[in-house]
Amino acid sequence: MSVKEVFKLDRDTIDDRFRLDGDAGAAYQYFGEGAVGGGFVYTNKRSVSVGVVYRVEDAAAGQTPEATLDAFESHPAVAPLIRGGRRIEYSAHVVPEGGARAMPDLVHDGAVVVGDAAGLVLNSGVHLEGTNMAVESGYHAGKAIAAALADGRSDAEALAAYARDLDQSFVVENLRHYDWFQRTIAADRQFLFEDLPRALASAETEYFKMDRASKDEHTGAARDHLVAAAGGWFGAAKRAWRFRRMLS
Ligand SMILES: Cc1cc2nc3c(=O)[nH]c(=O)nc-3n(C[C@H](O)[C@H](O)[C@H](O)COP(=O)(O)OP(=O)(O)OC[C@H]3O[C@@H](n4cnc5c(N)ncnc54)[C@H](O)[C@@H]3O)c2cc1C
C-alpha cells in the first residue's frame, strides 16, 4: 500500500535543492524502518512527490498511513526538500505483491484482466515495476481481442491467446523469478529493515573513523557490527543461502 503527496514548488527551487540542470529529474528511495517498505521522493517539472510504501499488515498493526507519511516528511533528510511547498495532491494506491501465484483468471467471456487488476506488479523491495507490465499485458490483450473480434467472437475461449502470450512474456517470467521474495523478506523483517540498516550505519562510521586506533582495529570493528547483526558467521551464511536466488 502506498500514500503519496505532491508539493508545488517553482522550477528553480527544485533545481537548486536537487542539484538539477536542464530537463534532468531526480528520484530518491529510502529504506523503511519498523515496516517492510520504504519511502520515495521524486521531482516533477514544478512539483515534488513524496510517499511511503509498506505492507497493509504493518499499517493495521501500527500508526495510520497519514501519520507515517507525516513522520517521513518531517525527517531531516526529507523536510528540507519540500519546505515551503504547497500540498496540491494526496493519493493512496494498493500495490499488488502476490506474484504469479496470486494472478486471477485473466480471461472471461467478454472481458480480460490486465495490469494492476491482474496483480502484474513486481514489488520485490529491489525492483518496483508495474507500468511496463501493464503496457505489455495491454499489448497482448489488445492483440487477442482484435483477433477474436475479427472472428466475430468475444468468448473466453476466443480470448485465451492473451493468457497464453502473457505466460510466455517477461511479465510472468519475472513474477515467477521473484515468487519467493516477499515471503522471505517478511519472515526476516527484523534483520532486513532494522538490524541490518543500523549495522551498516555503525560499520560505515567505524570504517571511516580517523583517530589513534589502527585501520586494522576499525576494519575489524566494522566487520563485527555486520556479523553480529547477521547472527554470527553461521547466521550470515544461512542468510546468504536464503537470498542466493537474487543472484541466480
Ligand atoms: C508508490 C508507487 C510507486 C510505483 N513506482 C513504480 C515505478 O517506479 N515503476 C513502475 O514501473 N511501476 C511503478 N508502480 C506501479 C505502477 O504505477 C502500476 O503498476 C501501474 O500504474 C498499473 O497500471 P494500470 O493501468 O494497471 O493501473 P492504474 O495505473 O492504477 O490505472 C487504473 C485506472 O483506473 C481508474 N479506475 C479505477 N476504478 C475505476 C472505475 N470503477 N471506473 C473508472 N476508472 C476507474 C483509476 O482511477 C486509474 O486511473 C508504482 C506504484 C506505486 C503505488
The ligand as an ORCA input file, in Angstrom:
! r2SCAN-3c Opt
* xyz 0 1
  C       4.026      4.415     -4.972
  C       4.120      3.632     -6.247
  C       5.293      3.670     -6.954
  C       5.405      2.964     -8.134
  N       6.578      3.032     -8.827
  C       6.689      2.403     -9.999
  C       7.876      2.515    -10.762
  O       8.827      3.197    -10.374
  N       7.943      1.856    -11.941
  C       6.917      1.114    -12.408
  O       7.008      0.529    -13.495
  N       5.759      0.976    -11.698
  C       5.631      1.601    -10.506
  N       4.470      1.485     -9.787
  C       3.391      0.607    -10.288
  C       2.593      1.257    -11.402
  O       2.159      2.551    -11.012
  C       1.357      0.398    -11.699
  O       1.746     -0.955    -11.814
  C       0.687      0.837    -12.997
  O       0.243      2.182    -12.872
  C      -0.501     -0.077    -13.298
  O      -1.219      0.423    -14.400
  P      -2.741      0.070    -14.546
  O      -3.196      0.789    -15.783
  O      -2.928     -1.402    -14.489
  O      -3.472      0.628    -13.240
  P      -3.587      2.120    -12.725
  O      -2.430      2.957    -13.154
  O      -3.931      2.034    -11.291
  O      -4.824      2.682    -13.539
  C      -6.138      2.289    -13.226
  C      -7.044      3.470    -13.532
  O      -8.397      3.048    -13.428
  C      -9.118      4.039    -12.749
  N     -10.288      3.394    -12.152
  C     -10.336      2.581    -11.075
  N     -11.586      2.185    -10.858
  C     -12.351      2.735    -11.814
  C     -13.731      2.688    -12.110
  N     -14.580      1.970    -11.404
  N     -14.162      3.382    -13.189
  C     -13.300      4.093    -13.951
  N     -11.983      4.178    -13.710
  C     -11.516      3.508    -12.650
  C      -8.140      4.579    -11.712
  O      -8.516      5.861    -11.287
  C      -6.848      4.612    -12.530
  O      -6.707      5.814    -13.238
  C       4.311      2.198     -8.620
  C       3.116      2.165     -7.895
  C       3.014      2.878     -6.720
  C       1.703      2.858     -5.946
*
